[in-house]
Amino acid sequence: MTEQGAAVLQSLLSELALVLLPRGMTPKRFSELARCAFVQAAADITRLRNGRVNHSRVAAQTGLTRADVKRLLSRKGFEAQGGWAAVERVIHGWRTDGEFAVCPGRTKPLRIVGRRGSFARLVKKYGGDVPHRAVLDELRRIGAVRDSAGIVQLRRSLNLRRRNNFRFLSPVLPVLIDGLRVASRWDGSKIPSVQRLTIPAETEMDLATVRERCASGARSMLDGLAHSFGIQVGSSRRGRTPTYFFTVTVLLSENLTEEKSTLRSQRLKRSARV
């Protein structure tokens, strides 16, 4: 891999990490998912005419051992609890361990420090080598606990329910797939099929105007193209995947510069304190 290629891939993974990390994805869990995905891709490529997979060829392509290939291909699903972050392990122990829960799912308020039945003891038991102060700070940051006078209580939090739930990616998955396929077929000699237009907006009112005009324009363009080919937006002419097809994908994205995003976050925090 060239240095430039590694930098591009690193940039892509960094953006992905920024989205996945707050939802509880860890490097270990992501690595296992990636291993499964690469093995499955290699299996699809090297599948024999009789439908069987050549494990040796998959191992040669992926750099894994044949034993690893066989294990990954035989799995029926991903082990959801593998590679948990310290926060997840602590919350799970808090909810299930009789020392810290009245009954499964009903947690006790805990003293932050103490020898038994304390938050520090909970983190020592389930958090690995992460200090209890660091875990407590992270739980506070995601709004998972409330604490006062040296007592901490796990709370029902929307952020907790969202952790480890990646269904939010479903609507943009077709866009990502289309973009990756376009990029993978680009040989550098032709103009790539991805075109991007950035429209500045100085105020939120300007942004609302730009948003509506872009959304309306995108709908009109897609409806016009669909009408000219006698199809509906989101479907093919015959209601099935044809042998050849051309996909038009429109992604409308709102972004703030890093400076404005920081200022907005600070304003929200000040408003919350007031």
Residue pairs with C-beta under 8 A, 6 or more apart in sequence:
1 9
17 25
20 30
20 166
22 142
23 162
23 163
23 164
23 165
23 166
24 84
24 85
24 87
24 88
24 163
24 164
25 164
25 166
26 83
26 84
26 85
27 83
28 82
28 83
29 82
29 83
29 84
31 83
32 78
32 79
32 82
32 83
33 78
35 62
35 64
35 68
35 72
36 72
36 75
36 78
38 62
39 58
39 62
39 64
39 68
39 69
39 72
39 73
40 72
40 73
42 57
42 58
42 61
42 62
43 53
43 58
43 73
45 61
46 53
46 54
46 57
46 58
46 61
47 53
47 54
48 54
53 73
55 66
55 69
55 70
55 73
56 66
58 64
58 69
58 73
59 65
59 66
59 68
59 69
62 69
64 72
80 164
84 92
86 123
86 126
86 127
86 128
86 130
86 135
87 135
87 138
87 139
87 142
87 144
88 163
88 164
89 126
89 127
89 128
90 122
90 123
90 126
90 127
90 135
90 139
91 139
91 144
91 154
91 160
92 126
93 100
93 122
93 125
93 126
94 100
94 101
94 107
94 110
94 122
94 126
94 154
95 101
95 104
95 105
95 107
95 154
96 104
97 122
97 125
97 126
99 116
99 117
99 121
99 122
100 107
100 108
100 110
100 117
100 122
101 107
101 108
102 108
107 153
107 154
108 117
109 151
109 152
109 153
110 117
110 118
110 119
110 122
110 151
110 152
110 153
111 117
111 118
111 119
111 150
111 151
111 152
112 118
112 119
112 120
112 132
112 136
112 147
112 150
112 151
112 152
113 119
113 120
113 132
113 150
114 120
114 121
115 121
119 132
119 136
119 152
120 132
122 132
123 130
123 131
123 132
123 135
123 136
124 132
127 135
136 145
136 147
136 152
139 145
139 152
140 147
142 157
142 159
142 160
142 163
143 155
143 157
143 158
143 159
144 154
144 155
144 157
144 159
144 160
145 152
145 153
145 154
145 155
146 152
146 153
146 155
147 153
172 251
174 249
175 249
175 251
178 247
178 249
179 194
179 249
182 192
182 193
182 194
183 192
183 194
186 192
199 210
199 214
201 207
201 209
201 210
207 254
211 252
211 254
214 252
215 252
218 250
218 252
221 250
222 233
222 248
222 250
223 233
225 248
226 232
226 233
229 237
230 237
231 237
236 242
236 245
256 264
